[in-house]
Amino acid sequence: MRTLGGMAKGKARSDQSQRQLRVGEELRHALARQFERGHLRDPDLAGVAVTVTEVRVSPDLKHATAFVMPLGGAKLADVLAGLGRSAGYLRRELAKEVQLRHAPELHFSADTSFDHASRINELLHRPEVERDLQPDESTKRDGA
């Protein structure tokens, strides 16, 4: 499965080079500063706090996918559409802030890591799983 920018969605961070990780973090911080300033005039982004959780950069540094989540997860589709419309402006602003030969083309995707963490937590707290995680009474007596 591929996402915009040609990067596989399931690609682990450890598969990226040190340079990709460094550039991704720099872009993440720069995007967060842009959102904090609130210079975006798109109506779907007005008054919405957006969190940038990760930026993955392609090996040639020409594409970057920013994983974002609006505060509270509200109006996610509208926020992603607004960010897509604002990508050109954000790219120009990033080019001024981050020292790269070429500013990467920006793509935005919803961050689903919170959903995954919630699902894992839910599974771990199911009664049959909790029962299996409890120490066995026979091992308590043998170890004492």
DRENKOLSE-772341 format. One record per atom (N, C-alpha, C, CB): residue number from 1; y, x, z. Coordinates in nm, 4 decimals, decimal comma. Last residue first. Glycine has a CB too. Layout:
<nodes>
<NUM <Y X Z>>;
...
</nodes>
This chain:
<nodes>
<144 <-1,8867 0,7935 4,6672>>;
<144 <-1,8312 0,8046 4,8029>>;
<144 <-1,9111 0,8885 4,8936>>;
<144 <-1,8169 0,6730 4,8633>>;
<143 <-2,0105 0,7549 4,4252>>;
<143 <-1,9122 0,8627 4,4344>>;
<143 <-1,8595 0,8838 4,5737>>;
<143 <-1,7985 0,8354 4,3433>>;
<142 <-2,1693 0,5319 4,4692>>;
<142 <-2,2341 0,6605 4,4406>>;
<142 <-2,1370 0,7758 4,4602>>;
<142 <-2,2895 0,6624 4,2977>>;
<141 <-1,9798 0,3292 4,5036>>;
<141 <-2,0686 0,3639 4,6148>>;
<141 <-2,1333 0,4992 4,5937>>;
<141 <-2,1760 0,2578 4,6324>>;
<140 <-1,8551 0,3263 4,2518>>;
<140 <-1,7748 0,3494 4,3718>>;
<140 <-1,8632 0,3952 4,4878>>;
<140 <-1,6978 0,2217 4,4107>>;
<139 <-2,0588 0,2615 4,0812>>;
<139 <-2,0046 0,3978 4,0720>>;
<139 <-1,9175 0,4293 4,1919>>;
<139 <-1,9239 0,4157 3,9427>>;
<138 <-2,1007 -0,0050 4,1506>>;
<138 <-2,2071 0,0922 4,1764>>;
<138 <-2,1568 0,2354 4,1687>>;
<138 <-2,3206 0,0728 4,0779>>;
<137 <-1,8680 -0,1336 4,0630>>;
<137 <-1,8935 -0,1231 4,2065>>;
<137 <-1,9994 -0,0187 4,2361>>;
<137 <-1,9363 -0,2579 4,2630>>;
<136 <-1,6688 0,0140 3,8047>>;
<136 <-1,7933 -0,0525 3,8422>>;
<136 <-1,8191 -0,0308 3,9914>>;
<136 <-1,9127 0,0005 3,7571>>;
<135 <-1,3236 -0,0441 3,7511>>;
<135 <-1,4323 0,0470 3,7909>>;
<135 <-1,5531 -0,0332 3,8397>>;
<135 <-1,3842 0,1451 3,9021>>;
<134 <-1,2173 -0,2369 3,4692>>;
<134 <-1,2285 -0,2227 3,6141>>;
<134 <-1,3421 -0,1270 3,6476>>;
<134 <-1,2516 -0,3601 3,6815>>;
<133 <-1,2453 -0,2728 3,1978>>;
<133 <-1,1637 -0,1602 3,2412>>;
<133 <-1,1704 -0,1376 3,3915>>;
<133 <-1,0210 -0,1817 3,1998>>;
<132 <-1,3874 -0,5046 3,1674>>;
<132 <-1,4498 -0,3796 3,1250>>;
<132 <-1,3725 -0,2573 3,1726>>;
<132 <-1,4622 -0,3765 2,9744>>;
<131 <-1,1985 -0,6892 3,2596>>;
<131 <-1,3261 -0,6756 3,3305>>;
<131 <-1,3919 -0,5426 3,2961>>;
<131 <-1,4206 -0,7926 3,2959>>;
<130 <-1,0064 -0,6662 3,0604>>;
<130 <-0,9738 -0,6230 3,1970>>;
<130 <-1,1002 -0,6022 3,2787>>;
<130 <-0,8830 -0,7259 3,2663>>;
<129 <-1,1496 -0,7853 2,8527>>;
<129 <-1,1139 -0,6435 2,8432>>;
<129 <-1,0799 -0,5891 2,9818>>;
<129 <-0,9944 -0,6231 2,7461>>;
<128 <-1,1745 -1,0486 2,9365>>;
<128 <-1,2965 -0,9717 2,9069>>;
<128 <-1,2677 -0,8220 2,8943>>;
<128 <-1,3611 -1,0229 2,7777>>;
<127 <-0,8995 -1,1287 2,9740>>;
<127 <-0,9938 -1,1198 3,0871>>;
<127 <-1,1175 -1,0347 3,0569>>;
<127 <-1,0382 -1,2589 3,1273>>;
<126 <-0,6470 -0,9268 2,8202>>;
<126 <-0,7427 -1,0364 2,8089>>;
<126 <-0,8477 -1,0201 2,9185>>;
<126 <-0,8092 -1,0395 2,6670>>;
<125 <-0,4821 -0,7111 2,8190>>;
<125 <-0,4759 -0,7985 2,9346>>;
<125 <-0,5645 -0,9228 2,9219>>;
<125 <-0,3342 -0,8401 2,9576>>;
<124 <-0,5160 -0,5865 2,5770>>;
<124 <-0,5596 -0,5154 2,6971>>;
<124 <-0,5603 -0,6045 2,8208>>;
<124 <-0,4704 -0,3959 2,7214>>;
<123 <-0,3951 -0,7712 2,4023>>;
<123 <-0,5399 -0,7487 2,3972>>;
<123 <-0,5911 -0,6823 2,5244>>;
<123 <-0,5758 -0,6630 2,2763>>;
<122 <-0,1250 -0,7412 2,4755>>;
<122 <-0,1908 -0,8710 2,4902>>;
<122 <-0,3424 -0,8552 2,4915>>;
<122 <-0,1485 -0,9658 2,3770>>;
<121 <-0,0845 -0,4767 2,3984>>;
<121 <-0,0701 -0,5139 2,5383>>;
<121 <-0,1403 -0,6467 2,5670>>;
<121 <0,0780 -0,5228 2,5760>>;
<120 <-0,1169 -0,5073 2,1228>>;
<120 <-0,2091 -0,4216 2,1972>>;
<120 <-0,2044 -0,4560 2,3456>>;
<120 <-0,1750 -0,2723 2,1752>>;
<119 <0,1047 -0,6763 2,0690>>;
<119 <-0,0320 -0,7213 2,0393>>;
<119 <-0,1352 -0,6386 2,1163>>;
<119 <-0,0597 -0,7124 1,8879>>;
<118 <0,3167 -0,5095 2,1393>>;
<118 <0,2975 -0,6364 2,2092>>;
<118 <0,1555 -0,6871 2,1898>>;
<118 <0,3985 -0,7410 2,1602>>;
<117 <0,2866 -0,3078 1,9503>>;
<117 <0,2754 -0,2762 2,0926>>;
<117 <0,2498 -0,4022 2,1742>>;
<117 <0,4024 -0,2060 2,1423>>;
<116 <0,3355 -0,4542 1,7144>>;
<116 <0,2058 -0,3886 1,7353>>;
<116 <0,1845 -0,3584 1,8833>>;
<116 <0,1965 -0,2584 1,6525>>;
<115 <0,6020 -0,5303 1,7550>>;
<115 <0,4993 -0,6332 1,7410>>;
<115 <0,3605 -0,5753 1,7669>>;
<115 <0,5052 -0,6961 1,6011>>;
<114 <0,7220 -0,2813 1,7540>>;
<114 <0,7294 -0,3626 1,8755>>;
<114 <0,6247 -0,4731 1,8723>>;
<114 <0,8699 -0,4229 1,8918>>;
<113 <0,6790 -0,1966 1,4915>>;
<113 <0,6115 -0,1254 1,6003>>;
<113 <0,6156 -0,2050 1,7306>>;
<113 <0,6754 0,0119 1,6213>>;
<112 <0,8047 -0,2944 1,2716>>;
<112 <0,7010 -0,3789 1,3303>>;
<112 <0,6313 -0,3123 1,4482>>;
<112 <0,5989 -0,4155 1,2253>>;
<111 <1,1145 -0,3081 1,1370>>;
<111 <1,0304 -0,2268 1,2242>>;
<111 <0,9312 -0,3184 1,2943>>;
<111 <1,1162 -0,1471 1,3278>>;
<110 <1,1778 -0,3853 0,7988>>;
<110 <1,1688 -0,4316 0,9373>>;
<110 <1,0759 -0,3400 1,0155>>;
<110 <1,1190 -0,5783 0,9439>>;
<109 <1,3678 -0,1615 0,5948>>;
<109 <1,2455 -0,2342 0,6225>>;
<109 <1,2454 -0,2754 0,7695>>;
<109 <1,1205 -0,1485 0,5881>>;
<108 <1,5708 -0,0454 0,3319>>;
<108 <1,5606 -0,0953 0,4680>>;
<108 <1,4354 -0,1794 0,4825>>;
<108 <1,6849 -0,1766 0,5061>>;
<107 <1,6727 0,2475 0,1625>>;
<107 <1,5925 0,1258 0,1622>>;
<107 <1,5784 0,0832 0,3080>>;
<107 <1,4510 0,1479 0,0932>>;
<106 <1,8991 0,4583 -0,0090>>;
<106 <1,8553 0,3927 0,1144>>;
<106 <1,7773 0,2648 0,0870>>;
<106 <1,9750 0,3614 0,2020>>;
<105 <1,8781 0,7677 -0,1602>>;
<105 <1,8882 0,6245 -0,1852>>;
<105 <1,8267 0,5540 -0,0647>>;
<105 <1,8163 0,5831 -0,3201>>;
<104 <2,0402 1,0492 0,0000>>;
<104 <1,9228 0,9740 -0,0435>>;
<104 <1,9546 0,8271 -0,0686>>;
<104 <1,8126 0,9853 0,0598>>;
<103 <2,2795 1,2626 -0,1393>>;
<103 <2,2554 1,1581 -0,0400>>;
<103 <2,1371 1,0746 -0,0873>>;
<103 <2,3827 1,0689 -0,0182>>;
<102 <2,2157 1,5980 -0,2090>>;
<102 <2,2237 1,4618 -0,2625>>;
<102 <2,1978 1,3643 -0,1490>>;
<102 <2,1217 1,4400 -0,3794>>;
<101 <2,2470 1,8100 -0,0276>>;
<101 <2,2884 1,8256 -0,1668>>;
<101 <2,3081 1,6895 -0,2324>>;
<101 <2,1849 1,9080 -0,2451>>;
<100 <2,3902 1,7236 0,2887>>;
<100 <2,2758 1,7337 0,1992>>;
<100 <2,3280 1,7495 0,0570>>;
<100 <2,1824 1,6088 0,2116>>;
<99 <2,5211 1,6746 0,5781>>;
<99 <2,5309 1,7797 0,4771>>;
<99 <2,3994 1,7942 0,4007>>;
<99 <2,5694 1,9133 0,5424>>;
<98 <2,6474 1,3625 0,6583>>;
<98 <2,5290 1,4491 0,6622>>;
<98 <2,5365 1,5480 0,5468>>;
<98 <2,3973 1,3654 0,6548>>;
<97 <2,8933 1,2289 0,6069>>;
<97 <2,8556 1,2715 0,7418>>;
<97 <2,7452 1,3761 0,7458>>;
<97 <2,8125 1,1532 0,8206>>;
<96 <2,9179 1,1617 0,3404>>;
<96 <3,0313 1,2270 0,4061>>;
<96 <2,9913 1,2892 0,5396>>;
<96 <3,1443 1,1270 0,4275>>;
<95 <2,6790 1,0354 0,2959>>;
<95 <2,7065 1,1577 0,2198>>;
<95 <2,8234 1,2336 0,2815>>;
<95 <2,7365 1,1244 0,0721>>;
<94 <2,7114 0,8074 0,4489>>;
<94 <2,6178 0,9107 0,4948>>;
<94 <2,6420 1,0430 0,4231>>;
<94 <2,4730 0,8652 0,4730>>;
<93 <2,8882 0,6683 0,2836>>;
<93 <2,9317 0,7107 0,4172>>;
<93 <2,8406 0,8189 0,4733>>;
<93 <2,9353 0,5912 0,5126>>;
<92 <2,7248 0,6218 0,0610>>;
<92 <2,8483 0,7005 0,0467>>;
<92 <2,8964 0,7519 0,1822>>;
<92 <2,9588 0,6158 -0,0197>>;
<91 <2,5275 0,4629 0,1829>>;
<91 <2,4901 0,5903 0,1211>>;
<91 <2,6129 0,6797 0,1048>>;
<91 <2,4225 0,5665 -0,0160>>;
<90 <2,6742 0,2378 0,2550>>;
<90 <2,6167 0,3227 0,3597>>;
<90 <2,5780 0,4599 0,3052>>;
<90 <2,4944 0,2548 0,4219>>;
<89 <2,7322 0,1372 -0,0018>>;
<89 <2,8409 0,1781 0,0877>>;
<89 <2,7879 0,2729 0,1958>>;
<89 <2,9075 0,0541 0,1528>>;
<88 <2,4682 0,0818 -0,0874>>;
<88 <2,5545 0,1737 -0,1616>>;
<88 <2,6678 0,2261 -0,0757>>;
<88 <2,6109 0,1053 -0,2845>>;
<87 <2,3742 -0,1098 0,1024>>;
<87 <2,3106 0,0223 0,0906>>;
<87 <2,3987 0,1225 0,0175>>;
<87 <2,1775 0,0099 0,0183>>;
<86 <2,4502 -0,3682 0,1358>>;
<86 <2,5426 -0,2653 0,1856>>;
<86 <2,4899 -0,1240 0,1656>>;
<86 <2,5706 -0,2878 0,3324>>;
<85 <2,2364 -0,5167 0,0477>>;
<85 <2,3621 -0,5268 -0,0270>>;
<85 <2,4604 -0,4170 0,0128>>;
<85 <2,4258 -0,6639 -0,0047>>;
<84 <2,0560 -0,4441 0,2481>>;
<84 <2,0270 -0,4112 0,1091>>;
<84 <2,1525 -0,4167 0,0237>>;
<84 <1,9219 -0,5055 0,0532>>;
<83 <2,1783 -0,5617 0,4674>>;
<83 <2,1692 -0,4151 0,4613>>;
<83 <2,1386 -0,3689 0,3192>>;
<83 <2,0608 -0,3633 0,5584>>;
<82 <2,1403 -0,8316 0,3990>>;
<82 <2,2749 -0,7765 0,4122>>;
<82 <2,2757 -0,6249 0,4051>>;
<82 <2,3370 -0,8215 0,5422>>;
<81 <1,8594 -0,8453 0,4100>>;
<81 <1,9294 -0,8742 0,2842>>;
<81 <2,0701 -0,8164 0,2871>>;
<81 <1,9349 -1,0263 0,2584>>;
<80 <1,8191 -0,7879 0,6811>>;
<80 <1,7634 -0,6981 0,5784>>;
<80 <1,8314 -0,7206 0,4434>>;
<80 <1,6108 -0,7194 0,5648>>;
<79 <1,9499 -1,0115 0,7920>>;
<79 <1,9996 -0,8762 0,8204>>;
<79 <1,9480 -0,7782 0,7161>>;
<79 <1,9572 -0,8307 0,9620>>;
<78 <1,7876 -1,2208 0,7008>>;
<78 <1,9287 -1,2159 0,6619>>;
<78 <1,9860 -1,0756 0,6819>>;
<78 <2,0103 -1,3184 0,7427>>;
<77 <1,5448 -1,1559 0,8277>>;
<77 <1,5509 -1,1612 0,6814>>;
<77 <1,6953 -1,1517 0,6321>>;
<77 <1,4859 -1,2907 0,6298>>;
<76 <1,6210 -1,1742 1,1049>>;
<76 <1,5727 -1,0495 1,0457>>;
<76 <1,5858 -1,0487 0,8943>>;
<76 <1,4285 -1,0263 1,0841>>;
<75 <1,7381 -1,3478 1,2999>>;
<75 <1,7858 -1,3431 1,1612>>;
<75 <1,7446 -1,2145 1,0884>>;
<75 <1,9371 -1,3564 1,1587>>;
<74 <1,6550 -1,1579 1,5931>>;
<74 <1,7090 -1,2782 1,5298>>;
<74 <1,7563 -1,2505 1,3876>>;
<74 <1,8239 -1,3342 1,6125>>;
<73 <1,5638 -0,9553 1,7521>>;
<73 <1,4831 -0,9908 1,6362>>;
<73 <1,5337 -1,1119 1,5601>>;
<73 <1,3439 -1,0155 1,6789>>;
<72 <1,7177 -0,8551 1,9554>>;
<72 <1,6488 -0,9816 1,9792>>;
<72 <1,5626 -1,0264 1,8630>>;
<72 <1,7482 -1,0879 2,0099>>;
<71 <1,9062 -0,6896 1,7219>>;
<71 <1,8883 -0,7138 1,8648>>;
<71 <1,8290 -0,8522 1,8861>>;
<71 <2,0224 -0,6999 1,9404>>;
<70 <1,7159 -0,6114 1,4275>>;
<70 <1,8347 -0,6676 1,4923>>;
<70 <1,8042 -0,6966 1,6390>>;
<70 <1,8817 -0,7970 1,4195>>;
<69 <1,5756 -0,3121 1,3339>>;
<69 <1,5476 -0,4370 1,4022>>;
<69 <1,6780 -0,4873 1,4623>>;
<69 <1,4376 -0,4190 1,5116>>;
<68 <1,4505 -0,0880 1,0786>>;
<68 <1,5558 -0,1466 1,1613>>;
<68 <1,5057 -0,2750 1,2267>>;
<68 <1,6822 -0,1748 1,0771>>;
<67 <1,3836 0,2013 0,9202>>;
<67 <1,3169 0,0911 0,9890>>;
<67 <1,4135 0,0377 1,0936>>;
<67 <1,1811 0,1369 1,0544>>;
<66 <1,4777 0,3221 0,6129>>;
<66 <1,5202 0,3044 0,7519>>;
<66 <1,4499 0,1819 0,8092>>;
<66 <1,6758 0,2894 0,7623>>;
<65 <1,3723 0,5482 0,3858>>;
<65 <1,3459 0,4132 0,4327>>;
<65 <1,3818 0,4068 0,5802>>;
<65 <1,1972 0,3725 0,4088>>;
<64 <1,5123 0,7329 0,1271>>;
<64 <1,4952 0,7209 0,2715>>;
<64 <1,4745 0,5746 0,3058>>;
<64 <1,6173 0,7792 0,3481>>;
<63 <1,4861 0,9620 -0,1394>>;
<63 <1,4709 0,8249 -0,0912>>;
<63 <1,4514 0,8282 0,0599>>;
<63 <1,3512 0,7530 -0,1613>>;
<62 <1,5080 1,2299 -0,1813>>;
<62 <1,5920 1,1423 -0,2640>>;
<62 <1,5849 0,9967 -0,2210>>;
<62 <1,5514 1,1536 -0,4090>>;
<61 <1,3463 1,4249 -0,0707>>;
<61 <1,4687 1,3875 0,0016>>;
<61 <1,5609 1,2956 -0,0790>>;
<61 <1,5447 1,5122 0,0409>>;
<60 <1,0963 1,4713 -0,1640>>;
<60 <1,2062 1,5287 -0,2426>>;
<60 <1,3434 1,4951 -0,1841>>;
<60 <1,1986 1,4792 -0,3863>>;
<59 <0,9386 1,3293 0,0253>>;
<59 <0,9322 1,4759 0,0192>>;
<59 <1,0452 1,5399 -0,0611>>;
<59 <0,8011 1,5176 -0,0399>>;
<58 <1,1458 1,0723 0,1796>>;
<58 <1,0460 1,1164 0,0818>>;
<58 <1,0462 1,2689 0,0744>>;
<58 <1,0741 1,0545 -0,0585>>;
<57 <1,1831 0,9949 0,5224>>;
<57 <1,2418 1,0515 0,4013>>;
<57 <1,1292 1,0969 0,3089>>;
<57 <1,3376 1,1703 0,4352>>;
<56 <1,2333 0,7402 0,7525>>;
<56 <1,1350 0,8254 0,6842>>;
<56 <1,1919 0,8669 0,5499>>;
<56 <0,9982 0,7517 0,6661>>;
<55 <1,3777 0,6723 1,0512>>;
<55 <1,4091 0,6890 0,9095>>;
<55 <1,3063 0,7849 0,8529>>;
<55 <1,5563 0,7420 0,8872>>;
<54 <1,3672 0,4330 1,3176>>;
<54 <1,3128 0,5503 1,2487>>;
<54 <1,3641 0,5522 1,1062>>;
<54 <1,1576 0,5500 1,2509>>;
<53 <1,5250 0,2376 1,4348>>;
<53 <1,4209 0,3011 1,5145>>;
<53 <1,3659 0,4277 1,4502>>;
<53 <1,3089 0,2042 1,5379>>;
<52 <1,8299 0,1159 1,4701>>;
<52 <1,7564 0,1970 1,3729>>;
<52 <1,6517 0,2738 1,4518>>;
<52 <1,8521 0,2946 1,2916>>;
<51 <1,9393 -0,2038 1,5489>>;
<51 <1,8792 -0,0813 1,6008>>;
<51 <1,8037 -0,0121 1,4884>>;
<51 <1,7847 -0,1114 1,7206>>;
<50 <2,2340 -0,3896 1,5297>>;
<50 <2,1144 -0,3444 1,4588>>;
<50 <2,0680 -0,2122 1,5187>>;
<50 <2,1420 -0,3292 1,3062>>;
<49 <2,3985 -0,6769 1,6247>>;
<49 <2,3674 -0,5389 1,6658>>;
<49 <2,2343 -0,5002 1,6024>>;
<49 <2,3614 -0,5248 1,8233>>;
<48 <2,6166 -0,8751 1,4459>>;
<48 <2,4756 -0,8487 1,4730>>;
<48 <2,4591 -0,7017 1,5097>>;
<48 <2,3869 -0,8855 1,3505>>;
<47 <2,8718 -0,9399 1,3550>>;
<47 <2,8371 -0,9685 1,4938>>;
<47 <2,6918 -0,9459 1,5299>>;
<47 <2,8716 -1,1071 1,5244>>;
<46 <2,7713 -0,9596 1,0260>>;
<46 <2,8832 -0,9803 1,1175>>;
<46 <2,8325 -1,0180 1,2567>>;
<46 <2,9775 -1,0894 1,0636>>;
<45 <2,5792 -0,9503 0,8387>>;
<45 <2,5777 -0,8434 0,9381>>;
<45 <2,6880 -0,8584 1,0421>>;
<45 <2,5908 -0,7098 0,8698>>;
<44 <2,6244 -1,1511 0,6623>>;
<44 <2,4967 -1,1543 0,7342>>;
<44 <2,4890 -1,0479 0,8427>>;
<44 <2,3816 -1,1361 0,6370>>;
<43 <2,8702 -1,0770 0,5438>>;
<43 <2,8664 -1,1880 0,6413>>;
<43 <2,7359 -1,1955 0,7204>>;
<43 <2,8880 -1,3195 0,5696>>;
<42 <2,9631 -0,7374 0,5294>>;
<42 <2,8707 -0,8398 0,4827>>;
<42 <2,8611 -0,9521 0,5864>>;
<42 <2,7307 -0,7789 0,4548>>;
<41 <3,1124 -0,5244 0,6062>>;
<41 <3,1805 -0,6528 0,5896>>;
<41 <3,0900 -0,7636 0,5382>>;
<41 <3,2959 -0,6368 0,4964>>;
<40 <3,0871 -0,2649 0,8354>>;
<40 <3,0177 -0,3411 0,7319>>;
<40 <3,0767 -0,4814 0,7256>>;
<40 <2,8646 -0,3466 0,7595>>;
<39 <3,1898 -0,1255 1,0448>>;
<39 <3,2716 -0,1328 0,9238>>;
<39 <3,2066 -0,2132 0,8123>>;
<39 <3,3011 0,0055 0,8743>>;
<38 <3,0874 -0,0698 1,3041>>;
<38 <3,1045 -0,2075 1,2589>>;
<38 <3,1912 -0,2225 1,1353>>;
<38 <3,1626 -0,2881 1,3679>>;
<37 <3,0176 0,1507 1,4532>>;
<37 <3,1577 0,1350 1,4132>>;
<37 <3,1876 -0,0049 1,3620>>;
<37 <3,1931 0,2365 1,3066>>;
<36 <2,7425 0,1168 1,4693>>;
<36 <2,8226 0,1084 1,5913>>;
<36 <2,9708 0,0863 1,5585>>;
<36 <2,8053 0,2361 1,6753>>;
<35 <2,6615 0,1679 1,2130>>;
<35 <2,6439 0,0327 1,2652>>;
<35 <2,7295 0,0122 1,3904>>;
<35 <2,4953 0,0058 1,2966>>;
<34 <2,7240 0,4425 1,2034>>;
<34 <2,7866 0,3486 1,1095>>;
<34 <2,7762 0,2051 1,1610>>;
<34 <2,7210 0,3598 0,9703>>;
<33 <2,5542 0,5445 1,4003>>;
<33 <2,6994 0,5551 1,4184>>;
<33 <2,7728 0,4587 1,3259>>;
<33 <2,7467 0,6993 1,3925>>;
<32 <2,3088 0,4900 1,2780>>;
<32 <2,3410 0,4244 1,4054>>;
<32 <2,4912 0,4302 1,4325>>;
<32 <2,2635 0,4904 1,5216>>;
<31 <2,3267 0,6647 1,0610>>;
<31 <2,3233 0,5198 1,0385>>;
<31 <2,3601 0,4439 1,1658>>;
<31 <2,1840 0,4761 0,9894>>;
<30 <2,3178 0,9091 1,2001>>;
<30 <2,4359 0,8759 1,1198>>;
<30 <2,4409 0,7255 1,0909>>;
<30 <2,4355 0,9559 0,9872>>;
<29 <2,0615 0,8991 1,3153>>;
<29 <2,1802 0,9064 1,4009>>;
<29 <2,3067 0,8652 1,3245>>;
<29 <2,1965 1,0489 1,4570>>;
<28 <1,9088 0,8919 1,0796>>;
<28 <1,8983 0,7839 1,1779>>;
<28 <2,0214 0,7809 1,2684>>;
<28 <1,7705 0,8003 1,2625>>;
<27 <1,9723 1,1350 0,9608>>;
<27 <2,0117 1,0103 0,8943>>;
<27 <2,0076 0,8927 0,9911>>;
<27 <1,9203 0,9823 0,7742>>;
<26 <1,8517 1,3048 1,1464>>;
<26 <1,9965 1,3148 1,1220>>;
<26 <2,0478 1,1874 1,0556>>;
<26 <2,0290 1,4382 1,0336>>;
<25 <1,5842 1,2274 1,1188>>;
<25 <1,6532 1,2085 1,2471>>;
<25 <1,8048 1,2139 1,2299>>;
<25 <1,6083 1,3151 1,3482>>;
<24 <1,5402 1,3053 0,8508>>;
<24 <1,5234 1,1663 0,8923>>;
<24 <1,5953 1,1370 1,0231>>;
<24 <1,3763 1,1335 0,9062>>;
<23 <1,5745 1,5812 0,8673>>;
<23 <1,6686 1,5027 0,7865>>;
<23 <1,6608 1,3553 0,8256>>;
<23 <1,6390 1,5200 0,6350>>;
<22 <1,3497 1,6396 1,0316>>;
<22 <1,4855 1,6763 1,0738>>;
<22 <1,5905 1,5937 0,9991>>;
<22 <1,5102 1,8266 1,0504>>;
<21 <1,1356 1,5478 0,8761>>;
<21 <1,1581 1,4933 1,0092>>;
<21 <1,3014 1,5186 1,0554>>;
<21 <1,0592 1,5537 1,1085>>;
<20 <1,1647 1,7091 0,6483>>;
<20 <1,1722 1,5633 0,6363>>;
<20 <1,2009 1,4995 0,7718>>;
<20 <1,0414 1,5071 0,5778>>;
<19 <1,1245 1,9640 0,7667>>;
<19 <1,2533 1,9300 0,7053>>;
<19 <1,2703 1,7788 0,6912>>;
<19 <1,2658 1,9970 0,5679>>;
<18 <0,8581 1,9501 0,8435>>;
<18 <0,9606 1,9679 0,9455>>;
<18 <1,0979 1,9294 0,8911>>;
<18 <0,9619 2,1129 0,9958>>;
<17 <0,6929 1,6885 0,6545>>;
<17 <0,7303 1,8267 0,6817>>;
<17 <0,8378 1,8317 0,7894>>;
<17 <0,7793 1,8961 0,5533>>;
<16 <0,4665 1,4351 0,7680>>;
<16 <0,5917 1,4765 0,7072>>;
<16 <0,6210 1,6215 0,7435>>;
<16 <0,7071 1,3848 0,7519>>;
<15 <0,2516 1,3687 0,9157>>;
<15 <0,2253 1,4045 0,7771>>;
<15 <0,3516 1,4541 0,7071>>;
<15 <0,1676 1,2853 0,7022>>;
<14 <0,3445 1,2804 1,1555>>;
<14 <0,2949 1,4179 1,1524>>;
<14 <0,2626 1,4631 1,0098>>;
<14 <0,1707 1,4309 1,2405>>;
<13 <0,4000 1,0152 1,1124>>;
<13 <0,5119 1,1086 1,1178>>;
<13 <0,4642 1,2524 1,1066>>;
<13 <0,5906 1,0898 1,2468>>;
<12 <0,1702 0,8662 0,8789>>;
<12 <0,2090 0,9096 1,0127>>;
<12 <0,3226 1,0108 1,0058>>;
<12 <0,0890 0,9697 1,0867>>;
<11 <0,1856 0,5938 0,6678>>;
<11 <0,1941 0,7394 0,6771>>;
<11 <0,2448 0,7809 0,8148>>;
<11 <0,2862 0,7956 0,5670>>;
<10 <0,1768 0,3285 0,6067>>;
<10 <0,0952 0,3758 0,7176>>;
<10 <0,1030 0,5259 0,7399>>;
<10 <-0,0462 0,3371 0,6949>>;
<9 <0,3357 0,3084 0,3767>>;
<9 <0,3814 0,2503 0,5027>>;
<9 <0,3046 0,3065 0,6211>>;
<9 <0,3675 0,0989 0,4993>>;
<8 <0,4088 0,5777 0,1634>>;
<8 <0,3083 0,4872 0,2165>>;
<8 <0,3519 0,4385 0,3533>>;
<8 <0,1706 0,5558 0,2241>>;
<7 <0,6960 0,5814 -0,0408>>;
<7 <0,6256 0,6343 0,0743>>;
<7 <0,5250 0,5323 0,1242>>;
<7 <0,7238 0,6726 0,1856>>;
<6 <0,8596 0,4910 -0,2459>>;
<6 <0,7375 0,5602 -0,2804>>;
<6 <0,6612 0,6178 -0,1632>>;
<6 <0,7683 0,6671 -0,3736>>;
<5 <1,0781 0,3389 -0,2123>>;
<5 <1,0983 0,4815 -0,1938>>;
<5 <0,9709 0,5599 -0,2177>>;
<5 <1,1503 0,5091 -0,0555>>;
<4 <0,9139 0,0646 -0,0622>>;
<4 <1,0240 0,1165 -0,1426>>;
<4 <1,0420 0,2638 -0,1139>>;
<4 <1,1546 0,0396 -0,1147>>;
<3 <0,5623 0,1282 -0,0110>>;
<3 <0,6885 0,0625 0,0188>>;
<3 <0,7941 0,1163 -0,0758>>;
<3 <0,7300 0,0839 0,1669>>;
<2 <0,2196 0,0585 -0,0836>>;
<2 <0,3382 0,1423 -0,0955>>;
<2 <0,4618 0,0601 -0,0619>>;
<2 <0,3495 0,2026 -0,2375>>;
<1 <-0,1179 0,0848 0,0000>>;
<1 <0,0000 0,0000 0,0000>>;
<1 <0,1235 0,0889 0,0000>>;
<1 <0,0002 -0,0962 0,1221>>;
</nodes>
